[in-house]
Amino acid sequence: MRYTVIFKDSARKELYALPDKLLMRVSSALDKLSQNPRPAGVKKMKGKNEHLWRIRIGDYRVVYAVKDAIRIVNIRRIGHRREVYD
């Protein structure tokens, strides 16, 4: 069964601010999250963000939360690795 992918407003802005080539790569990864919210290479975040997950796309990261009970993947942040964890 598929998950619904939703975006925080700021994450949607971050997505559309990406260069076109990178936008296509990130969009493809987000489509795959709807089928499997915890793909190979996913990492669970630690500390105050322990309910969040992150995937790597080159030097960029997508940080998201998964709500299994209602089958939702909530995209929180999309950005370069040096900025996304702030």
C-alpha atoms as one frame of an Amber mdcrd trajectory, in Angstrom:
protein
   0.000   0.000   0.000   1.316   3.452  -0.904   2.071   6.325   1.406   0.935
   9.878   0.723   3.805  12.356   0.478   3.004  15.800   1.891   5.265  18.837
   2.228   5.781  21.468   4.874   5.395  24.817   3.049   9.054  25.704   3.561
  10.169  22.306   2.206   8.125  22.848  -0.968   9.895  26.208  -1.455  13.270
  24.545  -0.891  12.404  21.883  -3.472  11.475  24.358  -6.197  14.557  26.489
  -5.475  16.850  23.608  -6.517  18.592  23.631  -9.916  16.613  21.726 -12.596
  18.946  18.717 -12.810  18.962  18.266  -9.038  15.211  18.886  -8.849  14.617
  15.878 -11.100  16.837  13.637  -8.937  15.158  14.745  -5.706  11.664  14.406
  -7.209  12.467  10.861  -8.282  13.637  10.002  -4.750  10.468  11.528  -3.272
   8.294   9.423  -5.597  10.071   6.318  -4.336   9.323   7.325  -0.731   5.617
   6.875  -1.443   6.281   3.192  -2.121   8.876   2.593   0.577   9.331   5.299
   3.236  12.470   3.629   4.591  14.593   2.698   1.546  18.133   1.330   1.646
  20.531   3.980   2.928  17.962   5.841   5.033  19.167   7.044   8.436  17.153
   7.711  11.555  18.131  11.037  13.060  19.290  11.335  16.659  18.821  13.751
  19.522  15.891  16.146  19.508  14.986  14.991  15.971  14.771  11.300  16.797
  11.350  10.929  15.164  12.771  12.084  11.798  14.491  10.216   8.969  16.820
  11.426   6.240  17.845  10.255   2.800  20.907  11.314   0.861  20.864  12.559
  -2.729  24.439  13.514  -3.532  25.347  16.468  -1.297  21.671  17.141  -0.558
  19.459  15.707   2.158  15.725  15.199   2.519  14.531  15.163   6.134  11.088
  13.705   6.753   8.742  12.100   9.270   6.784   8.887   8.706   3.354   8.281
  10.184   2.724   4.579   9.572  -0.730   4.498  11.162  -2.145   6.905   8.559
   0.406   6.167   5.800   1.887   9.646   5.418   5.427  10.775   4.645   5.804
  14.405   5.759   8.748  16.159   4.057  10.240  18.679   6.512  13.500  19.958
   4.954  15.332  19.713   1.642  18.762  21.241   1.364  22.509  20.997   1.121
  24.086  18.838   3.817  25.840  21.779   5.460  22.560  23.677   5.923  19.799
  21.119   6.372  20.579  20.120   9.975  20.392  23.641  11.444
